[in-house]
Amino acid sequence: MDIADELRIREVVAAYGFAVDDRDWDALARVFTADAVVDFAGAGYAPIRGAAAIRHSYAHVMNHPEAHILTNLVLVPGANGAVTVRCKALYPRAGGVCGHGEYRLTVVRGQDGWRIARMVGRSGRPPSSW
């Protein structure tokens, strides 16, 4: 992974946050792979499989905070070309409350560039075993 790849991976993570905060559900197609899996079991959601189901769940099922502030990204290249991204998240909500959590992403490079193939999100302090 070179610096250009690292920058593009960081960009797709940022694009995820902006897509959700802007409620731009069509932009999720530029963030996730067609067969992506989103796992927010800690928030009570069943795993969401596939780009169409992800878009639908984000638009019609999930309760989103005011903003996603994604920071402290750590990128770890894998043997198969995928990159694991670990990042912290702050979630400001109405009334001045701010939640926090962590994402673990698997990012892969395809014909359309880097995309998220798997996203696991946990609120609060994540368990030591992911």
Secondary structure, DSSP 8 states (H G I E B T S, - for coil): --HHHHHHHHHHHHHHHHHHHTT-GGGGGGTEEEEEEEE-GGGT---EESHHHHHHHHHHT----S--EEEEEEEEE-TTS-EEEEEEEEEE-GGG-EEEEEEEEEEEEETTEEEEEEEEEEESS--S--
